[in-house]
Amino acid sequence: MPPDISVVLVSFEMEQALQRSLMSLSRRCQLGLEGRRCEIIVIDNGSARMPQLTPPEGMEFRLLRASRPAPSPVGALNEGLALARAPLIGAWIDGARMASPGLLAACLAAAEDARDVVVTLNYRLGRPDDGVAPAERAAHDAALLAGIGWPAQGYGLFSIATAEQAGEQGPILESNALFLSRGLWAELGGFDPVFDEPGGGAANPDLLQRALAAPGTRLVRVTGEGTFHQYHGGTTSTCRESATEALKTIARRYAALRGQPLARIRQVGSVFASPHAPAPHAPAPHAPERIAPPDLQTGMARP
């Protein structure tokens, strides 16, 4: 019997952060999944050694190495999508993102139609300009999580995070937890392998743009939930200047490939408010536009 929902994560040299991501997706942390079967697939994109992981409790779990590891995570992610068995499949282009407690149940409920494009919102641990040096960032993340009592207090993530969009209904560039039906994934052909640069470039925003341009699709925005980026030594996430330059390079290549600028999606779409989220939780502060979203700063590329 196939699972009800599949999640595919790509990882590269991020064992500690990945383990937290898997914990956040476990039945210990996820709410409202009674009677639902969930599949979690991790594709390692060429780490020096395979991550040593505790499987997420109560989930069907597979850990595999990409058949052709590459600087871009696109090939590895597409391999995982091809293996996913559920009718609803979510893609985590960055495995270093933790999920809020009601995310999976909310996405299952929000996906009412096979043409729905279900997006969740992006956050990152910490505050802009908090003065934490890159060498101290991983320890700082751990201290923030301990301070809120995570994983027991999963919704406390919002209180220690920065939003990558201006409000839950603000413009979005991408979604790190994007859920589509199996049929829609097949129709789109997954992520476009043309984005072969380190980190995948604009592969994730491009996928969202193509999904919304497909005939008959509908944007469904899940509010009250999100994914939370952890520092993991990304190639362009070490400082604001390098992140800004990386985003400029990504935007230039996207424009050259697609003949249009890389732009945020301003339509709100249909809003699905998670029934499990506290009402209301304190809104996370918004990161300045000049700070590149962490998904475009991914450390999955080879140094």
C-alpha positions in Angstrom: 0.0 0.0 0.0 1.5 3.3 -1.0 2.1 6.1 1.5 -0.3 9.2 1.6 2.6 11.7 1.3 6.2 11.6 0.3 9.0 14.0 1.2 12.3 14.0 -0.8 15.3 15.8 0.8 18.8 16.3 -0.8 21.8 16.5 1.4 25.5 17.2 1.1 27.9 17.3 4.1 25.2 18.4 6.5 24.7 15.4 8.9 23.8 17.3 12.1 21.4 19.7 10.4 19.9 16.9 8.3 19.3 14.8 11.5 17.3 17.8 13.0 15.3 18.1 9.8 14.4 14.4 10.0 13.5 14.7 13.6 11.2 17.6 12.7 9.5 15.3 10.1 9.1 12.4 12.5 5.8 11.3 14.0 7.2 12.4 17.3 7.1 16.0 16.1 4.4 16.1 13.3 0.8 16.5 14.3 -2.5 15.4 12.8 -1.1 12.3 10.9 -3.3 9.7 12.5 -4.1 7.0 10.0 -1.7 8.5 7.4 1.4 6.8 6.0 4.4 9.0 5.3 7.5 8.4 3.3 10.8 10.2 3.8 13.5 9.8 1.2 17.0 11.3 1.6 19.3 11.5 -1.4 22.9 12.2 -0.5 24.6 14.2 -3.2 28.2 13.0 -2.8 29.2 13.6 0.8 32.7 12.2 1.7 30.8 9.6 3.8 27.2 8.7 3.9 25.5 10.5 6.8 24.9 8.4 9.9 21.2 9.1 10.7 18.5 8.0 13.1 15.4 7.3 10.9 12.5 9.6 11.6 10.2 7.8 14.1 7.0 6.3 12.6 7.9 7.1 9.0 8.9 4.9 6.0 12.5 6.0 5.5 15.1 5.5 2.7 18.6 6.9 2.6 20.3 6.6 -0.8 23.4 8.0 -2.5 22.8 9.9 -5.8 23.8 7.7 -8.8 25.7 10.7 -10.3 26.6 13.2 -7.6 27.1 16.7 -9.0 27.6 20.3 -7.8 24.0 20.9 -8.5 21.4 19.1 -6.4 18.9 18.9 -9.3 19.9 15.4 -10.5 19.8 13.9 -7.0 16.4 15.6 -6.3 14.9 14.2 -9.5 16.2 10.7 -8.6 14.3 11.0 -5.3 11.2 12.3 -6.9 11.2 9.3 -9.3 11.4 6.9 -6.3 8.6 8.6 -4.3 5.4 6.5 -4.2 2.7 8.8 -2.7 0.1 10.7 -4.7 1.3 13.9 -3.0 5.1 14.6 -3.1 7.1 17.4 -1.5 10.6 18.4 -2.5 13.2 19.8 -0.1 16.0 21.1 -2.3 17.9 21.9 0.9 17.9 19.1 3.5 19.0 21.5 6.2 15.5 22.8 6.8 13.4 21.8 9.7 9.6 21.6 9.5 7.1 23.1 11.8 4.8 20.6 13.6 1.7 20.7 11.4 3.3 21.1 8.0 2.7 17.6 6.6 -0.9 17.4 7.8 -1.6 20.9 6.5 -0.2 20.2 3.1 -2.2 17.0 2.8 -5.4 18.9 3.7 -4.5 21.8 1.4 -4.0 19.7 -1.7 -7.7 19.3 -2.7 -7.0 18.8 -6.4 -4.3 17.2 -8.5 -3.6 20.6 -10.1 -2.9 22.3 -6.8 0.6 23.8 -6.3 0.9 23.8 -2.5 3.6 26.1 -1.1 4.9 26.6 2.4 6.8 29.6 3.6 10.6 29.9 4.2 12.3 31.0 7.4 15.8 30.9 8.7 17.1 30.5 12.2 18.5 33.7 13.8 18.1 37.4 13.1 19.5 39.7 10.4 22.7 41.5 11.6 22.9 39.5 14.8 26.7 39.7 14.6 27.3 35.9 14.8 30.4 34.9 12.9 30.1 32.1 10.4 32.4 29.9 12.5 30.0 30.3 15.4 26.7 30.0 13.5 26.1 26.3 13.9 26.6 26.5 17.7 24.4 29.6 17.8 21.6 27.7 16.0 21.9 24.9 18.5 21.7 27.4 21.4 18.6 29.0 19.9 16.9 25.6 19.6 17.8 24.6 23.1 16.4 27.9 24.3 12.9 27.2 23.0 12.9 23.6 24.2 12.9 22.1 20.7 11.8 19.5 19.6 9.1 19.5 22.3 8.1 23.1 21.5 8.1 23.0 17.7 6.1 26.1 17.1 8.7 28.0 19.0 10.8 28.0 15.8 8.9 31.1 14.7 10.1 33.0 17.7 13.8 32.5 16.8 13.6 32.8 13.0 13.6 35.4 10.3 11.1 35.3 7.5 12.2 35.2 3.9 9.0 36.9 2.8 7.2 40.0 3.9 4.3 38.4 5.8 2.5 35.2 5.2 0.7 36.6 2.2 3.7 38.6 0.8 5.5 37.9 -2.5 7.6 34.7 -2.6 10.5 33.7 -4.7 10.4 30.0 -3.9 9.2 27.4 -1.4 11.6 25.0 0.1 8.7 22.6 0.9 6.8 22.5 -2.4 4.1 19.8 -2.8 2.6 18.7 -6.1 0.7 15.7 -7.2 2.6 12.8 -8.7 1.0 13.6 -12.0 2.0 17.2 -12.0 5.6 16.4 -11.1 5.7 14.0 -14.1 4.1 16.6 -16.4 6.7 19.2 -15.4 9.6 16.7 -15.7 10.8 17.5 -12.2 13.5 20.1 -11.8 15.2 21.3 -14.9 18.8 19.8 -15.3 19.8 23.0 -17.2 20.5 24.5 -13.7 23.7 22.6 -13.3 25.7 25.2 -11.3 26.7 24.7 -7.7 23.6 24.7 -5.5 21.2 24.5 -8.4 21.0 28.2 -9.1 17.4 29.2 -9.8 16.1 25.6 -10.2 13.7 25.9 -7.2 12.2 29.3 -8.2 12.0 28.0 -11.8 10.1 24.9 -10.8 7.5 27.0 -9.0 7.2 29.4 -11.9 6.7 26.5 -14.3 4.1 24.8 -12.1 2.0 28.0 -11.8 2.3 28.5 -15.6 1.0 25.0 -16.3 -2.7 24.9 -17.5 -5.3 24.7 -14.8 -3.0 24.9 -11.8 -3.9 26.8 -8.6 -1.5 28.3 -6.1 -2.4 27.2 -2.5 -0.4 29.0 0.2 -0.2 27.2 3.6 0.0 29.6 6.5 0.9 29.0 10.1 3.6 26.5 9.1 7.0 26.7 7.5 10.5 25.3 7.0 13.5 26.7 9.0 16.9 26.9 7.5 19.9 25.9 9.7 23.4 27.0 9.0 25.5 24.2 7.5 28.5 25.9 6.0 27.0 26.7 2.6 29.3 28.0 -0.1 27.6 31.4 -0.2 25.9 31.6 3.1 28.9 32.7 5.1 28.3 36.4 4.8 25.9 38.9 3.3 28.2 40.1 0.6 28.8 36.7 -0.9 25.1 35.9 -0.6 24.2 39.1 -2.5 26.7 38.3 -5.2 25.5 34.7 -5.5 21.9 35.9 -6.0 22.9 38.4 -8.7 24.7 35.6 -10.5 21.8 33.3 -10.2 19.4 36.0 -11.5 21.6 36.8 -14.5 21.8 33.1 -15.5 18.1 32.6 -15.1 17.3 35.7 -17.3 19.7 34.3 -19.9 18.0 30.9 -19.9 14.4 32.0 -19.6 14.4 35.4 -21.3 12.8 37.0 -18.4 13.9 38.3 -15.0 13.9 36.2 -11.9 10.9 37.7 -10.1 8.9 37.0 -7.0 5.4 35.6 -7.2 3.0 38.3 -6.0 -0.3 36.5 -6.3 -1.5 35.3 -2.9 -3.5 32.3 -4.2 -5.8 30.3 -2.1 -4.8 30.5 1.6 -5.0 27.4 3.7 -4.6 28.2 7.4 -3.1 25.3 9.3 -5.5 24.0 11.9 -2.6 22.9 14.2 -0.7 26.2 14.3 -1.2 28.4 17.4 -3.5 31.3 16.6 -1.8 33.5 16.2 1.9 32.8 16.6 4.2 35.8 16.8 5.2 36.8 13.3 8.9 36.3 12.5 10.8 39.5 11.4 11.4 39.8 7.7 14.9 39.6 6.3 16.0 42.6 4.2 15.5 42.0 0.4 19.2 42.4 -0.1 19.9 39.1 1.8 19.6 36.2 -0.5 17.2 33.4 0.6 19.1 30.6 2.1 17.9 28.1 -0.5 19.9 30.1 -3.0 22.9 29.9 -0.7 22.8 26.1 -0.4 25.8 24.2 0.8 24.9 21.1 -1.3 27.4 22.2 -3.9 31.0 21.1 -3.8 33.3 23.7 -2.4 
